[in-house]
Amino acid sequence: MSNNSNNKGVMTEKGREALERFKMESANELGINLKQGYNGDLTSREAGSIGGSMVNMMCPEQQWNFTRNDMRSMGHRRVLTYSMQVGI
């Protein structure tokens, strides 16, 4: 298989196997038992947890919380959350 821009959506067998291992590892860390092949007995919550865990490992995100005084109402405080995603 050539490595040109026309093959962006094509996954190799090695890539498919690596993704399957990654999915199994993520499920194992969450305590969800996956079997090889179809896993139609999973709940939506379990399947979403596995996918979310995979995304969090592939795209780590940093968050910072800051507290500052609200300028509109004296004596009130506001918490701001800033998220940053690091691209590789």
SELO-259007 format. One record per residue: residue in three letters; y, z, x of N, C-alpha, C in turn; residue number from 1. Coordinates in pm, 1 decimal. Atoms other than C-alpha are relative to their C-alpha. Layout:
BEGIN
<r:ALA, n_c2:Y, n_c3:Z, n_c1:X, ca_c2:Y, ca_c3:Z, ca_c1:X, c_c2:Y, c_c3:Z, c_c1:X, k:NUM>
...
END
This chain:
BEGIN
<r:MET, n_c2:-118.0, n_c3:0.0, n_c1:85.3, ca_c2:0.0, ca_c3:0.0, ca_c1:0.0, c_c2:123.7, c_c3:0.0, c_c1:89.3, k:1>
<r:SER, n_c2:-120.7, n_c3:4.8, n_c1:-80.9, ca_c2:336.5, ca_c3:-94.3, ca_c1:146.5, c_c2:95.9, c_c3:110.3, c_c1:-40.2, k:2>
<r:ASN, n_c2:-91.9, n_c3:-111.8, n_c1:22.3, ca_c2:615.6, ca_c3:157.6, ca_c1:172.9, c_c2:140.8, c_c3:-53.4, c_c1:-23.6, k:3>
<r:ASN, n_c2:-132.5, n_c3:54.7, n_c1:27.3, ca_c2:907.6, ca_c3:-30.7, ca_c1:16.6, c_c2:57.4, c_c3:57.9, c_c1:-128.5, k:4>
<r:SER, n_c2:-70.2, n_c3:-57.8, n_c1:115.3, ca_c2:1157.8, ca_c3:46.3, ca_c1:-259.5, c_c2:-65.4, c_c3:-35.3, c_c1:-133.4, k:5>
<r:ASN, n_c2:66.3, n_c3:37.0, n_c1:125.1, ca_c2:939.4, ca_c3:-127.2, ca_c1:-522.2, c_c2:-110.5, c_c3:98.2, c_c1:-38.5, k:6>
<r:ASN, n_c2:111.4, n_c3:-91.1, n_c1:25.7, ca_c2:676.1, ca_c3:149.8, ca_c1:-495.1, c_c2:46.0, c_c3:143.1, c_c1:-27.4, k:7>
<r:LYS, n_c2:-51.4, n_c3:-134.9, n_c1:20.5, ca_c2:898.0, ca_c3:447.8, ca_c1:-581.3, c_c2:-77.1, c_c3:78.1, c_c1:-105.7, k:8>
<r:GLY, n_c2:69.8, n_c3:-68.1, n_c1:107.7, ca_c2:704.3, ca_c3:530.4, ca_c1:-899.7, c_c2:-150.8, c_c3:5.2, c_c1:18.4, k:9>
<r:VAL, n_c2:143.6, n_c3:5.6, n_c1:-22.9, ca_c2:358.4, ca_c3:473.0, ca_c1:-750.2, c_c2:-43.3, c_c3:120.8, c_c1:82.0, k:10>
<r:MET, n_c2:50.8, n_c3:-115.0, n_c1:-73.0, ca_c2:158.7, ca_c3:778.6, ca_c1:-642.2, c_c2:-134.7, c_c3:-35.8, c_c1:61.4, k:11>
<r:THR, n_c2:126.3, n_c3:26.3, n_c1:-66.8, ca_c2:-118.9, ca_c3:751.3, ca_c1:-387.8, c_c2:-103.5, c_c3:103.8, c_c1:-42.0, k:12>
<r:GLU, n_c2:107.3, n_c3:-94.0, n_c1:31.5, ca_c2:-453.6, ca_c3:922.6, ca_c1:-431.3, c_c2:20.2, c_c3:131.7, c_c1:75.6, k:13>
<r:LYS, n_c2:-25.9, n_c3:-122.2, n_c1:-77.9, ca_c2:-363.5, ca_c3:1168.6, ca_c1:-152.3, c_c2:112.3, c_c3:81.6, c_c1:-63.3, k:14>
<r:GLY, n_c2:-111.1, n_c3:-68.1, n_c1:65.8, ca_c2:-38.5, ca_c3:1249.5, ca_c1:-329.0, c_c2:-43.1, c_c3:66.9, c_c1:-128.9, k:15>
<r:ARG, n_c2:52.1, n_c3:-54.3, n_c1:125.4, ca_c2:-216.9, ca_c3:1303.1, ca_c1:-659.9, c_c2:-84.3, c_c3:124.4, c_c1:26.2, k:16>
<r:GLU, n_c2:83.7, n_c3:-114.7, n_c1:-36.3, ca_c2:-469.3, ca_c3:1536.5, ca_c1:-493.1, c_c2:84.6, c_c3:117.8, c_c1:46.4, k:17>
<r:ALA, n_c2:-87.9, n_c3:-107.0, n_c1:-48.0, ca_c2:-193.2, ca_c3:1733.6, ca_c1:-319.9, c_c2:73.0, c_c3:66.7, c_c1:-116.0, k:18>
<r:LEU, n_c2:-68.6, n_c3:-54.3, n_c1:117.1, ca_c2:-6.5, ca_c3:1775.3, ca_c1:-648.3, c_c2:-95.1, c_c3:84.7, c_c1:-84.5, k:19>
<r:GLU, n_c2:100.3, n_c3:-75.8, n_c1:74.9, ca_c2:-326.4, ca_c3:1892.5, ca_c1:-819.7, c_c2:-28.3, c_c3:134.4, c_c1:68.3, k:20>
<r:ARG, n_c2:20.4, n_c3:-126.3, n_c1:-73.3, ca_c2:-387.1, ca_c3:2153.1, ca_c1:-544.4, c_c2:119.1, c_c3:93.0, c_c1:-18.1, k:21>
<r:PHE, n_c2:-123.4, n_c3:-77.8, n_c1:18.2, ca_c2:-25.4, ca_c3:2266.9, ca_c1:-574.8, c_c2:2.9, c_c3:63.4, c_c1:-138.5, k:22>
<r:LYS, n_c2:4.3, n_c3:-51.4, n_c1:137.0, ca_c2:-68.0, ca_c3:2305.0, ca_c1:-952.5, c_c2:-100.3, c_c3:114.4, c_c1:-11.0, k:23>
<r:MET, n_c2:102.8, n_c3:-104.7, n_c1:3.9, ca_c2:-388.7, ca_c3:2507.8, ca_c1:-905.8, c_c2:48.9, c_c3:127.4, c_c1:70.1, k:24>
<r:GLU, n_c2:-53.0, n_c3:-116.1, n_c1:-72.4, ca_c2:-220.4, ca_c3:2736.1, ca_c1:-648.8, c_c2:106.1, c_c3:72.1, c_c1:-82.6, k:25>
<r:SER, n_c2:-104.6, n_c3:-59.7, n_c1:82.9, ca_c2:78.0, ca_c3:2792.3, ca_c1:-878.1, c_c2:-60.4, c_c3:75.8, c_c1:-117.5, k:26>
<r:ALA, n_c2:66.4, n_c3:-65.5, n_c1:112.8, ca_c2:-147.4, ca_c3:2874.5, ca_c1:-1173.3, c_c2:-70.9, c_c3:126.7, c_c1:45.5, k:27>
<r:ASN, n_c2:71.0, n_c3:-115.4, n_c1:-53.2, ca_c2:-354.5, ca_c3:3111.1, ca_c1:-959.7, c_c2:96.4, c_c3:115.0, c_c1:28.1, k:28>
<r:GLU, n_c2:-100.6, n_c3:-103.5, n_c1:-28.0, ca_c2:-41.7, ca_c3:3299.1, ca_c1:-846.7, c_c2:49.3, c_c3:65.1, c_c1:-128.8, k:29>
<r:LEU, n_c2:-45.4, n_c3:-52.6, n_c1:129.0, ca_c2:53.9, ca_c3:3342.8, ca_c1:-1213.7, c_c2:-113.3, c_c3:65.8, c_c1:-79.3, k:30>
<r:GLY, n_c2:113.7, n_c3:-58.8, n_c1:69.8, ca_c2:-295.0, ca_c3:3460.0, ca_c1:-1310.1, c_c2:-51.2, c_c3:-83.7, c_c1:-115.3, k:31>
<r:ILE, n_c2:44.7, n_c3:91.5, n_c1:105.2, ca_c2:-364.7, ca_c3:3155.4, ca_c1:-1527.2, c_c2:-118.5, c_c3:-78.8, c_c1:54.7, k:32>
<r:ASN, n_c2:120.6, n_c3:70.3, n_c1:-44.3, ca_c2:-713.4, ca_c3:3006.8, ca_c1:-1500.8, c_c2:4.2, c_c3:-144.9, c_c1:-45.7, k:33>
<r:LEU, n_c2:6.5, n_c3:143.1, n_c1:28.8, ca_c2:-712.4, ca_c3:2628.0, ca_c1:-1478.7, c_c2:-137.8, c_c3:-50.7, c_c1:38.4, k:34>
<r:LYS, n_c2:124.3, n_c3:66.2, n_c1:-37.4, ca_c2:-1021.9, ca_c3:2413.9, ca_c1:-1476.4, c_c2:34.1, c_c3:-142.7, c_c1:42.1, k:35>
<r:GLN, n_c2:-21.7, n_c3:138.7, n_c1:-40.6, ca_c2:-1055.7, ca_c3:2069.2, ca_c1:-1321.3, c_c2:5.2, c_c3:-87.5, c_c1:-124.7, k:36>
<r:GLY, n_c2:-10.5, n_c3:91.2, n_c1:113.7, ca_c2:-949.0, ca_c3:1796.0, ca_c1:-1561.3, c_c2:93.4, c_c3:51.9, c_c1:-107.5, k:37>
<r:TYR, n_c2:-85.5, n_c3:-29.7, n_c1:114.8, ca_c2:-805.5, ca_c3:1851.8, ca_c1:-1906.6, c_c2:2.9, c_c3:150.2, c_c1:-29.2, k:38>
<r:ASN, n_c2:-18.7, n_c3:-141.2, n_c1:30.5, ca_c2:-664.0, ca_c3:2197.6, ca_c1:-1987.8, c_c2:73.5, c_c3:16.4, c_c1:-132.4, k:39>
<r:GLY, n_c2:-64.5, n_c3:-2.2, n_c1:130.4, ca_c2:-578.0, ca_c3:2154.4, ca_c1:-2355.9, c_c2:-0.6, c_c3:135.1, c_c1:-68.0, k:40>
<r:ASP, n_c2:5.0, n_c3:-132.8, n_c1:60.6, ca_c2:-660.3, ca_c3:2517.2, ca_c1:-2430.4, c_c2:112.7, c_c3:90.8, c_c1:47.6, k:41>
<r:LEU, n_c2:-113.9, n_c3:-80.3, n_c1:-46.5, ca_c2:-349.5, ca_c3:2640.8, ca_c1:-2243.8, c_c2:105.3, c_c3:9.7, c_c1:-109.2, k:42>
<r:THR, n_c2:-113.6, n_c3:-10.7, n_c1:91.4, ca_c2:-62.8, ca_c3:2775.1, ca_c1:-2449.5, c_c2:118.8, c_c3:-73.3, c_c1:61.1, k:43>
<r:SER, n_c2:-122.0, n_c3:63.8, n_c1:-50.1, ca_c2:275.7, ca_c3:2607.9, ca_c1:-2418.9, c_c2:67.5, c_c3:89.1, c_c1:102.9, k:44>
<r:ARG, n_c2:-61.6, n_c3:-94.4, n_c1:-92.2, ca_c2:402.7, ca_c3:2921.9, ca_c1:-2248.5, c_c2:-69.4, c_c3:-4.1, c_c1:136.7, k:45>
<r:GLU, n_c2:74.1, n_c3:4.0, n_c1:-126.3, ca_c2:125.7, ca_c3:2909.7, ca_c1:-1983.9, c_c2:28.3, c_c3:-129.6, c_c1:75.9, k:46>
<r:ALA, n_c2:-25.4, n_c3:129.5, n_c1:-63.9, ca_c2:173.2, ca_c3:2538.9, ca_c1:-1915.1, c_c2:142.2, c_c3:-6.2, c_c1:54.2, k:47>
<r:GLY, n_c2:-139.3, n_c3:-1.0, n_c1:-44.6, ca_c2:550.5, ca_c3:2583.4, ca_c1:-1893.6, c_c2:21.6, c_c3:91.6, c_c1:119.1, k:48>
<r:SER, n_c2:-10.7, n_c3:-92.2, n_c1:-113.0, ca_c2:510.2, ca_c3:2878.7, ca_c1:-1658.8, c_c2:-48.6, c_c3:-65.3, c_c1:128.7, k:49>
<r:ILE, n_c2:53.6, n_c3:68.4, n_c1:-117.9, ca_c2:299.0, ca_c3:2670.2, ca_c1:-1422.3, c_c2:99.7, c_c3:-104.2, c_c1:49.6, k:50>
<r:GLY, n_c2:-97.6, n_c3:103.0, n_c1:-38.8, ca_c2:544.8, ca_c3:2379.8, ca_c1:-1425.0, c_c2:127.3, c_c3:60.6, c_c1:54.5, k:51>
<r:GLY, n_c2:-122.0, n_c3:-65.5, n_c1:-47.1, ca_c2:842.0, ca_c3:2611.8, ca_c1:-1386.7, c_c2:-17.2, c_c3:60.0, c_c1:137.8, k:52>
<r:SER, n_c2:29.4, n_c3:-57.3, n_c1:-131.5, ca_c2:678.9, ca_c3:2787.4, ca_c1:-1093.6, c_c2:-1.3, c_c3:-108.6, c_c1:107.1, k:53>
<r:MET, n_c2:4.2, n_c3:111.2, n_c1:-95.1, ca_c2:616.0, ca_c3:2452.6, ca_c1:-924.7, c_c2:140.6, c_c3:-48.8, c_c1:33.1, k:54>
<r:VAL, n_c2:-138.1, n_c3:45.7, n_c1:-21.8, ca_c2:978.0, ca_c3:2344.5, ca_c1:-972.0, c_c2:76.3, c_c3:99.9, c_c1:85.3, k:55>
<r:ASN, n_c2:-70.1, n_c3:-101.6, n_c1:-78.4, ca_c2:1107.0, ca_c3:2675.2, ca_c1:-836.1, c_c2:-40.5, c_c3:-2.8, c_c1:146.2, k:56>
<r:MET, n_c2:44.1, n_c3:8.5, n_c1:-139.5, ca_c2:896.3, ca_c3:2632.4, ca_c1:-522.0, c_c2:50.1, c_c3:-126.7, c_c1:66.7, k:57>
<r:MET, n_c2:-45.2, n_c3:127.1, n_c1:-58.3, ca_c2:999.6, ca_c3:2269.3, ca_c1:-473.3, c_c2:151.2, c_c3:-3.9, c_c1:16.2, k:58>
<r:CYS, n_c2:-146.0, n_c3:3.3, n_c1:-0.1, ca_c2:1369.7, ca_c3:2325.2, ca_c1:-547.3, c_c2:53.7, c_c3:142.8, c_c1:-4.7, k:59>
<r:PRO, n_c2:-47.9, n_c3:-138.6, n_c1:4.4, ca_c2:1463.8, ca_c3:2678.4, ca_c1:-444.9, c_c2:148.2, c_c3:5.7, c_c1:-34.0, k:60>
<r:GLU, n_c2:-137.8, n_c3:-13.9, n_c1:46.2, ca_c2:1784.8, ca_c3:2793.3, ca_c1:-605.4, c_c2:53.1, c_c3:136.1, c_c1:42.5, k:61>
<r:GLN, n_c2:-64.6, n_c3:-123.8, n_c1:-38.7, ca_c2:2024.7, ca_c3:3056.1, ca_c1:-480.3, c_c2:96.7, c_c3:40.8, c_c1:-109.3, k:62>
<r:GLN, n_c2:-96.2, n_c3:-48.6, n_c1:99.0, ca_c2:2224.3, ca_c3:3274.7, ca_c1:-717.8, c_c2:77.9, c_c3:116.4, c_c1:57.5, k:63>
<r:TRP, n_c2:-85.5, n_c3:-111.2, n_c1:-38.3, ca_c2:2514.3, ca_c3:3505.5, ca_c1:-653.5, c_c2:71.8, c_c3:48.9, c_c1:-123.5, k:64>
<r:ASN, n_c2:-75.4, n_c3:-59.6, n_c1:110.9, ca_c2:2669.5, ca_c3:3744.6, ca_c1:-904.1, c_c2:125.2, c_c3:65.2, c_c1:56.6, k:65>
<r:PHE, n_c2:-127.3, n_c3:-58.5, n_c1:-38.1, ca_c2:3033.9, ca_c3:3840.4, ca_c1:-869.0, c_c2:59.0, c_c3:71.2, c_c1:-120.9, k:66>
<r:THR, n_c2:-71.0, n_c3:-69.6, n_c1:106.7, ca_c2:3222.6, ca_c3:4094.0, ca_c1:-1074.2, c_c2:147.2, c_c3:-2.5, c_c1:34.9, k:67>
<r:ARG, n_c2:-144.5, n_c3:1.8, n_c1:-24.1, ca_c2:3598.1, ca_c3:4053.2, ca_c1:-1109.9, c_c2:71.3, c_c3:50.7, c_c1:-123.7, k:68>
<r:ASN, n_c2:-81.6, n_c3:-46.2, n_c1:112.1, ca_c2:3872.5, ca_c3:4190.0, ca_c1:-1327.2, c_c2:39.7, c_c3:-119.1, c_c1:-85.6, k:69>
<r:ASP, n_c2:-42.2, n_c3:103.1, n_c1:93.5, ca_c2:3947.9, ca_c3:3986.4, ca_c1:-1636.9, c_c2:151.9, c_c3:5.9, c_c1:-8.5, k:70>
<r:MET, n_c2:-146.2, n_c3:1.7, n_c1:-4.9, ca_c2:4311.5, ca_c3:3883.0, ca_c1:-1605.9, c_c2:63.1, c_c3:3.0, c_c1:-140.2, k:71>
<r:ARG, n_c2:-55.3, n_c3:3.2, n_c1:134.5, ca_c2:4355.2, ca_c3:3845.4, ca_c1:-1982.6, c_c2:1.6, c_c3:137.9, c_c1:-64.8, k:72>
<r:SER, n_c2:9.0, n_c3:-132.5, n_c1:61.9, ca_c2:4251.0, ca_c3:4199.2, ca_c1:-2077.5, c_c2:-10.8, c_c3:103.9, c_c1:111.1, k:73>
<r:MET, n_c2:-0.9, n_c3:-99.6, n_c1:-106.8, ca_c2:4343.7, ca_c3:4478.1, ca_c1:-1840.9, c_c2:-112.0, c_c3:101.0, c_c1:-21.6, k:74>
<r:GLY, n_c2:106.7, n_c3:-98.3, n_c1:6.7, ca_c2:4056.0, ca_c3:4713.7, ca_c1:-1763.4, c_c2:-136.2, c_c3:-58.5, c_c1:-32.4, k:75>
<r:HIS, n_c2:128.7, n_c3:62.7, n_c1:30.0, ca_c2:3784.3, ca_c3:4465.7, ca_c1:-1857.7, c_c2:-50.8, c_c3:-71.3, c_c1:124.4, k:76>
<r:ARG, n_c2:61.0, n_c3:67.4, n_c1:-113.9, ca_c2:3542.5, ca_c3:4321.4, ca_c1:-1607.6, c_c2:-86.7, c_c3:-115.1, c_c1:-51.2, k:77>
<r:ARG, n_c2:78.6, n_c3:117.5, n_c1:36.6, ca_c2:3363.9, ca_c3:3988.8, ca_c1:-1616.7, c_c2:-97.2, c_c3:-29.0, c_c1:114.1, k:78>
<r:VAL, n_c2:100.1, n_c3:35.3, n_c1:-100.8, ca_c2:3040.3, ca_c3:3898.9, ca_c1:-1433.8, c_c2:-13.9, c_c3:-150.3, c_c1:0.9, k:79>
<r:LEU, n_c2:15.3, n_c3:144.3, n_c1:-16.5, ca_c2:3025.3, ca_c3:3545.7, ca_c1:-1300.4, c_c2:-125.8, c_c3:-26.0, c_c1:82.0, k:80>
<r:THR, n_c2:120.4, n_c3:38.3, n_c1:-75.0, ca_c2:2700.7, ca_c3:3385.0, ca_c1:-1182.8, c_c2:19.1, c_c3:-141.2, c_c1:50.5, k:81>
<r:TYR, n_c2:-9.9, n_c3:129.7, n_c1:-62.5, ca_c2:2715.9, ca_c3:3097.9, ca_c1:-939.6, c_c2:-140.6, c_c3:-39.8, c_c1:47.1, k:82>
<r:SER, n_c2:130.9, n_c3:49.8, n_c1:-43.9, ca_c2:2403.1, ca_c3:2889.7, ca_c1:-882.7, c_c2:21.0, c_c3:-115.8, c_c1:94.0, k:83>
<r:MET, n_c2:-6.6, n_c3:109.3, n_c1:-95.2, ca_c2:2347.0, ca_c3:2659.1, ca_c1:-591.1, c_c2:-141.0, c_c3:-48.6, c_c1:25.1, k:84>
<r:GLN, n_c2:131.2, n_c3:55.4, n_c1:-27.9, ca_c2:2055.1, ca_c3:2425.3, ca_c1:-545.3, c_c2:9.6, c_c3:-77.0, c_c1:130.2, k:85>
<r:VAL, n_c2:2.0, n_c3:63.9, n_c1:-130.3, ca_c2:1969.1, ca_c3:2310.7, ca_c1:-196.5, c_c2:-91.3, c_c3:-120.2, c_c1:-7.4, k:86>
<r:GLY, n_c2:80.6, n_c3:120.0, n_c1:-0.7, ca_c2:1850.1, ca_c3:1953.6, ca_c1:-172.5, c_c2:-55.1, c_c3:-29.8, c_c1:138.1, k:87>
<r:ILE, n_c2:62.8, n_c3:31.4, n_c1:-129.8, ca_c2:1612.2, ca_c3:1842.1, ca_c1:96.9, c_c2:-4.5, c_c3:-149.0, c_c1:18.5, k:88>
END
